[in-house]
Amino acid sequence: YELHERFRSGRESIENNERSGRPSTSKTDENINKVREMLANNRKLTIRQTHHYWRRDVGL
């Protein structure tokens, strides 16, 4: 219903409007390379340890 009303009001695209704030994803070439380097230096890291590192130290 809400989408229908938006199109009746003149909207022409189904794409999301840009929003302020941090993007919903932080997948960048730089971050991918950091993860690869991190895992190459310590192959025993768990997913949980990697997650905590990125949340705590990087802020993602």
N, C-alpha and C positions, 0 to 999 in steps of 0.2 A: 504493500500500500504506500509506504513512504517513498519508495523509488518511483512509483507511478506519479505521485504528486510532484516530485522534483522534475520529471520530464514534462509534465503539464505546465510547470512554471518556467520552462525554457531551457532546461538542461539538455545538452546534446550528446554527452558522453557517459559511458558506464564506468570509466576510469575513476579511481579515487582522487579527491582533491589533495593537493600538497598540504602537509601539516607541519607545524613548528615542532621543535624538539628533536630528540635523538631518533635516528632512523630505526625501523623495526628490526633491521638486521645489521650486523657488523661484519659481514663477510666481505673482506677486502683482500687484495693480493698481499698486502703487507701483513695482515693478521694471519692469513693462511701460511705464509712463510715463517712467521714467528712460531706457530704451532708445530710446523714441520721441524724447525730447528730445536724446539723444546723437546720433542719426541726423539729426535736423533741423539740428543745429549743424554736422555734418560728413557730408555725403552720400557722401563718398568712402571712408568706413570699410569695411573688408572684414569678413567674418564672423570671420576669424581675429583681427583686431585687436579686435573687439568681445568675442570670447571671452576673449582675454588680459586685457583690461581687467576683465571681471567676475571672473575667477579671481584676478588679482593685487590689484586695488584694492577689490573688494567682498567677495571671499571666498566666492563662490558656486560 
